[in-house]
């Protein structure tokens, strides 16, 4: 994740996976003691996005309080400003058909306001861990696919390797000089590859 920060101006955004705890709570600034539980889509060190019912969705520029779950049952709660509200349509296969795909839901994007250093460090630590787990899972999946490909195409790959080896050996063997070769003059006519000289050389014809 630290490498990604060098090339991306905004903080790297982690999209939650099916195995993650995707539930968060939020509360409107004027609703004391009343919270809404919903599912959030992605998160970064500067903000997050979640989906909620249109009837209870906050408005753009409204200030809300969000409680975000982290690792090991921990969570951070802080204030954020709503910067975008739009129609929600799930784009990922694991979200399609789920309860968050209801037609009356919207996506809300929130930017954290004056997030304390401790909260920022906790979120970044959790994100670093999630990114590392995600990359490791990708590497394992690629290795699994490669192993399956090699196992399913073993005989084809073996035949291909034999053909390549045979071709290399053929060109190497017939490109080597024999005892008749002279680096200054070359090989006598008809004697470079005797095995291919089906007509015989001049000395043979003279005899």
KEKE-3310 file (N, C-alpha, C; in steps of 0.2 Angstrom, whole numbers, plus 5000, padded with zeros to 4 digits):
npx = (5004:5010:5018:5009:5004:5013:5010:4997:4986:4976:4971:4974:4960:4951:4941:4928:4928:4919:4922:4924:4920:4907:4898:4892:4889:4879:4875:4864:4868:4859:4852:4851:4857:4851:4854:4859:4861:4870:4878:4895:4904:4917:4933:4945:4959:4954:4941:4925:4913:4895:4880:4863:4845:4835:4826:4831:4843:4858:4860:4869:4883:4879:4883:4888:4890:4900:4903:4916:4920:4935:4950:4950:4938:4939:4934:4932:4926:4919:4917:4910:4909:4896:4899:4894:4880:4871:4862:4862:4870:4874:4890:4898:4900:4897:4889:4877:4860:4860:4854:4858:4855:4843:4830:4827:4838:4853:4870:4881:4894:4907:4917:4930:4931:4944:4951:4957:4974:4977:4966:4967:4980:4976:4966:4974:4983:4975:4970:4982:4985:4974:4976:4988:4983:4974:4982:4990:4981:4977:4989:4990:4979:4982:4993:4987:4979:4989:4995:4984:4983:4995:4994:4983:4987:4998:5004:5004:5012:5024:5026:5028:5040:5049:5049:5055:5067:5072:5073:5082:5093:5095:5099:5110:5119:5121:5127:5140:5157:5166:5179:5184:5183:5190:5195:5200:5197:5185:5174:5177:5169:5154:5157:5154:5142:5142:5133:5122:5126:5121:5125:5138:5156:5168:5180:5175:5168:5178:5184)
npy = (4994:5006:5008:5011:5024:5032:5034:5037:5051:5052:5044:5026:5016:5003:4990:4982:4964:4948:4941:4950:4960:4969:4978:4994:5007:5022:5039:5053:5070:5077:5067:5061:5047:5038:5026:5020:5005:4998:4993:4995:5000:5003:5009:5021:5030:5043:5043:5035:5024:5020:5010:5014:5015:5025:5033:5036:5041:5052:5070:5079:5087:5086:5083:5068:5055:5041:5024:5013:4996:4988:4977:4962:4964:4978:4995:5011:5027:5042:5059:5064:5072:5072:5070:5065:5058:5046:5036:5019:5005:4988:4983:4972:4954:4947:4955:4956:4952:4952:4959:4972:4977:4983:4992:5005:5010:5020:5026:5033:5044:5048:5060:5060:5071:5081:5070:5061:5058:5046:5038:5039:5032:5019:5015:5015:5005:4994:4994:4992:4979:4972:4975:4967:4954:4953:4954:4943:4933:4934:4930:4917:4912:4914:4905:4893:4893:4892:4879:4871:4873:4868:4854:4850:4852:4844:4834:4840:4851:4844:4838:4849:4854:4844:4845:4858:4856:4846:4854:4864:4856:4850:4861:4865:4854:4852:4864:4864:4863:4851:4839:4842:4856:4872:4887:4897:4895:4888:4874:4860:4859:4850:4842:4847:4843:4827:4817:4822:4822:4816:4813:4811:4816:4825:4818:4805:4803:4804:4793)
npz = (5000:5003:4992:4983:4986:4981:4968:4967:4970:4979:4994:4994:4990:4998:4992:4999:5003:5001:5012:5022:5036:5033:5039:5045:5057:5057:5061:5060:5063:5071:5077:5091:5099:5091:5078:5062:5054:5042:5026:5020:5006:5001:5008:5014:5020:5021:5019:5016:5008:5008:5007:5009:5014:5004:5011:5023:5020:5022:5017:5004:5010:5023:5040:5047:5059:5059:5062:5061:5058:5062:5063:5073:5081:5084:5082:5075:5078:5071:5064:5049:5032:5021:5004:4992:4985:4977:4964:4967:4961:4961:4955:4957:4956:4968:4975:4968:4968:4982:4998:4998:4985:4983:4975:4981:4987:4990:4986:4997:4999:5010:5018:5029:5043:5050:5055:5069:5073:5079:5075:5061:5060:5064:5055:5043:5046:5047:5034:5027:5031:5025:5012:5010:5013:5002:4991:4993:4992:4979:4973:4977:4970:4957:4956:4959:4947:4937:4941:4938:4925:4920:4924:4917:4904:4902:4894:4881:4884:4886:4874:4866:4872:4869:4855:4853:4859:4851:4839:4842:4845:4832:4823:4830:4829:4815:4812:4817:4813:4802:4800:4788:4787:4784:4791:4784:4770:4770:4768:4757:4741:4742:4752:4765:4771:4772:4773:4766:4753:4740:4727:4727:4728:4718:4717:4719:4707:4698:4700)
capx = (5000:5014:5020:5003:5003:5018:5007:4990:4986:4971:4973:4972:4954:4950:4935:4927:4927:4913:4924:4925:4914:4905:4893:4894:4884:4880:4870:4864:4871:4854:4848:4855:4855:4848:4859:4857:4866:4870:4884:4899:4907:4925:4936:4952:4961:4951:4934:4922:4906:4891:4873:4857:4839:4834:4822:4835:4850:4859:4860:4875:4886:4877:4888:4886:4895:4901:4907:4919:4923:4942:4952:4950:4933:4939:4931:4933:4920:4921:4913:4912:4905:4893:4901:4891:4874:4869:4859:4866:4869:4880:4894:4902:4896:4895:4884:4871:4855:4860:4849:4859:4854:4836:4830:4826:4845:4858:4876:4883:4901:4908:4924:4932:4933:4949:4952:4963:4980:4976:4961:4970:4984:4972:4963:4979:4986:4970:4970:4989:4984:4969:4979:4992:4979:4971:4988:4992:4975:4978:4995:4988:4974:4986:4997:4982:4977:4994:4995:4979:4984:5001:4992:4978:4990:5005:5007:5005:5018:5030:5028:5031:5047:5053:5050:5059:5074:5075:5075:5089:5099:5096:5102:5117:5123:5123:5131:5146:5162:5169:5186:5186:5182:5196:5192:5202:5194:5178:5174:5177:5162:5151:5160:5152:5138:5143:5127:5117:5129:5119:5128:5145:5160:5172:5185:5172:5166:5183:5186)
capy = (5000:5012:5010:5014:5031:5036:5035:5039:5057:5051:5038:5020:5014:4996:4988:4976:4958:4945:4938:4956:4963:4975:4982:4999:5011:5029:5043:5060:5075:5079:5062:5058:5040:5034:5025:5016:5000:4997:4990:5000:4997:5004:5013:5023:5034:5049:5043:5029:5024:5015:5011:5014:5017:5032:5037:5038:5043:5059:5074:5081:5092:5085:5080:5062:5051:5034:5019:5008:4990:4986:4970:4960:4967:4985:5000:5019:5032:5049:5063:5064:5076:5069:5073:5063:5054:5044:5030:5013:4999:4984:4981:4966:4948:4944:4960:4955:4948:4953:4964:4979:4979:4985:4998:5011:5012:5025:5026:5039:5045:5052:5062:5061:5078:5082:5063:5061:5054:5039:5035:5038:5026:5013:5014:5013:4999:4989:4994:4989:4972:4970:4975:4962:4948:4953:4952:4936:4929:4934:4926:4910:4910:4913:4899:4888:4892:4889:4872:4867:4873:4863:4848:4848:4852:4841:4830:4845:4855:4839:4837:4855:4854:4839:4848:4863:4853:4843:4859:4867:4851:4849:4867:4865:4849:4853:4870:4863:4862:4844:4839:4845:4863:4877:4893:4902:4893:4885:4867:4858:4858:4844:4839:4850:4838:4821:4813:4824:4822:4809:4813:4810:4822:4825:4812:4799:4803:4803:4786)
capz = (5000:5004:4986:4979:4988:4977:4961:4968:4974:4985:4998:4991:4993:4998:4991:5004:5000:5004:5019:5027:5040:5029:5042:5049:5059:5056:5064:5058:5068:5075:5079:5096:5102:5085:5073:5057:5052:5034:5023:5017:5000:5002:5013:5013:5026:5021:5018:5014:5004:5010:5004:5014:5011:5002:5016:5029:5018:5023:5012:5003:5014:5029:5044:5051:5063:5057:5066:5056:5061:5060:5064:5080:5084:5086:5078:5076:5077:5070:5060:5041:5028:5015:4998:4986:4985:4970:4963:4969:4957:4962:4950:4958:4956:4974:4978:4964:4971:4989:5000:4996:4978:4983:4971:4985:4990:4987:4989:5001:5000:5016:5019:5036:5045:5055:5059:5074:5071:5081:5071:5055:5060:5065:5048:5038:5048:5045:5026:5025:5032:5020:5005:5009:5012:4996:4986:4994:4989:4971:4971:4978:4965:4951:4957:4958:4940:4934:4942:4935:4918:4919:4925:4912:4897:4903:4888:4876:4885:4886:4867:4864:4875:4865:4848:4854:4861:4845:4834:4844:4843:4825:4821:4833:4827:4808:4811:4819:4808:4803:4799:4781:4787:4784:4793:4779:4764:4771:4767:4750:4739:4742:4758:4771:4775:4767:4773:4761:4746:4737:4720:4728:4726:4711:4717:4718:4700:4693:4700)
cpx = (5004:5017:5015:5002:5008:5015:5000:4989:4981:4973:4970:4965:4953:4943:4933:4926:4922:4915:4925:4919:4912:4899:4896:4888:4885:4874:4870:4866:4865:4850:4852:4852:4852:4853:4856:4863:4865:4877:4888:4903:4915:4927:4943:4953:4958:4944:4931:4915:4902:4884:4868:4851:4838:4830:4826:4842:4851:4860:4867:4877:4884:4883:4885:4892:4895:4905:4909:4922:4930:4943:4951:4944:4933:4936:4933:4927:4922:4916:4915:4907:4902:4895:4898:4885:4871:4866:4864:4865:4875:4883:4898:4897:4893:4890:4877:4867:4855:4855:4851:4858:4846:4836:4829:4833:4849:4865:4878:4891:4903:4916:4925:4934:4938:4950:4958:4968:4980:4971:4964:4975:4981:4969:4968:4982:4981:4970:4977:4988:4979:4972:4984:4989:4976:4976:4990:4987:4975:4984:4993:4983:4978:4990:4993:4980:4983:4995:4990:4980:4990:4998:4987:4981:4997:5008:5008:5011:5024:5031:5031:5038:5051:5054:5055:5066:5077:5077:5081:5094:5100:5101:5109:5121:5125:5126:5138:5151:5164:5176:5189:5186:5189:5193:5194:5198:5187:5179:5174:5170:5160:5153:5158:5147:5138:5136:5121:5120:5127:5122:5135:5150:5164:5177:5181:5170:5172:5186:5182)
cpy = (5006:5014:5013:5021:5035:5038:5038:5045:5055:5045:5032:5018:5006:4995:4982:4970:4954:4942:4944:4957:4969:4979:4988:5003:5019:5033:5050:5064:5077:5074:5058:5052:5036:5033:5020:5011:4998:4993:4995:4996:4997:5009:5015:5027:5041:5049:5036:5030:5019:5016:5011:5016:5024:5037:5040:5041:5051:5063:5076:5087:5091:5081:5074:5059:5044:5030:5013:5002:4989:4979:4969:4963:4974:4989:5007:5022:5039:5052:5063:5069:5072:5073:5071:5058:5052:5037:5024:5007:4994:4982:4974:4960:4946:4949:4959:4950:4948:4958:4971:4981:4981:4991:5005:5013:5016:5024:5033:5039:5050:5054:5063:5069:5078:5075:5063:5057:5047:5035:5034:5032:5019:5010:5012:5007:4993:4988:4990:4981:4969:4970:4969:4955:4948:4951:4945:4931:4928:4930:4919:4908:4909:4907:4893:4887:4890:4882:4868:4867:4868:4856:4845:4848:4849:4838:4835:4849:4850:4839:4843:4856:4850:4842:4854:4861:4850:4848:4862:4862:4850:4855:4867:4860:4850:4860:4869:4861:4855:4845:4842:4853:4867:4884:4898:4901:4890:4878:4866:4857:4851:4840:4842:4846:4832:4817:4815:4824:4816:4808:4811:4816:4820:4819:4806:4798:4801:4796:4781)
cpz = (5000:4997:4982:4980:4984:4971:4962:4972:4980:4988:4995:4994:4992:4997:4995:5000:5004:5011:5024:5031:5037:5032:5046:5052:5058:5059:5061:5064:5073:5078:5085:5099:5097:5080:5068:5055:5045:5032:5019:5011:5000:5007:5012:5020:5026:5020:5017:5010:5007:5007:5010:5010:5009:5007:5022:5027:5020:5017:5010:5007:5021:5033:5048:5055:5061:5062:5062:5059:5058:5062:5072:5084:5086:5081:5079:5074:5076:5065:5053:5038:5022:5009:4992:4988:4978:4970:4964:4964:4958:4956:4951:4959:4963:4978:4974:4968:4979:4991:4999:4989:4978:4979:4975:4989:4986:4990:4991:5001:5005:5016:5026:5037:5051:5059:5063:5071:5073:5077:5064:5055:5061:5058:5043:5040:5046:5037:5024:5025:5027:5013:5004:5009:5005:4990:4987:4991:4982:4969:4971:4972:4958:4951:4956:4950:4936:4935:4939:4927:4916:4919:4919:4905:4898:4897:4882:4877:4885:4878:4864:4866:4871:4858:4848:4855:4854:4839:4836:4843:4836:4822:4824:4830:4820:4807:4814:4813:4808:4801:4793:4781:4788:4786:4788:4772:4764:4769:4760:4748:4739:4748:4765:4775:4770:4767:4768:4754:4743:4730:4721:4726:4720:4711:4716:4711:4696:4694:4696)
residu = (UNK:UNK:UNK:UNK:UNK:UNK:UNK:UNK:UNK:UNK:UNK:UNK:UNK:UNK:UNK:UNK:UNK:UNK:UNK:UNK:UNK:UNK:UNK:UNK:UNK:UNK:UNK:UNK:UNK:UNK:UNK:UNK:UNK:UNK:UNK:UNK:UNK:UNK:UNK:UNK:UNK:UNK:UNK:UNK:UNK:UNK:UNK:UNK:UNK:UNK:UNK:UNK:UNK:UNK:UNK:UNK:UNK:UNK:UNK:UNK:UNK:UNK:UNK:UNK:UNK:UNK:UNK:UNK:UNK:UNK:UNK:UNK:UNK:UNK:UNK:UNK:UNK:UNK:UNK:UNK:UNK:UNK:UNK:UNK:UNK:UNK:UNK:UNK:UNK:UNK:UNK:UNK:UNK:UNK:UNK:UNK:UNK:UNK:UNK:UNK:UNK:UNK:UNK:UNK:UNK:UNK:UNK:UNK:UNK:UNK:UNK:UNK:UNK:UNK:UNK:UNK:UNK:UNK:UNK:UNK:UNK:UNK:UNK:UNK:UNK:UNK:UNK:UNK:UNK:UNK:UNK:UNK:UNK:UNK:UNK:UNK:UNK:UNK:UNK:UNK:UNK:UNK:UNK:UNK:UNK:UNK:UNK:UNK:UNK:UNK:UNK:UNK:UNK:UNK:UNK:UNK:UNK:UNK:UNK:UNK:UNK:UNK:UNK:UNK:UNK:UNK:UNK:UNK:UNK:UNK:UNK:UNK:UNK:UNK:UNK:UNK:UNK:UNK:UNK:UNK:UNK:UNK:UNK:UNK:UNK:UNK:UNK:UNK:UNK:UNK:UNK:UNK:UNK:UNK:UNK:UNK:UNK:UNK:UNK:UNK:UNK:UNK:UNK:UNK:UNK:UNK:UNK)
# end
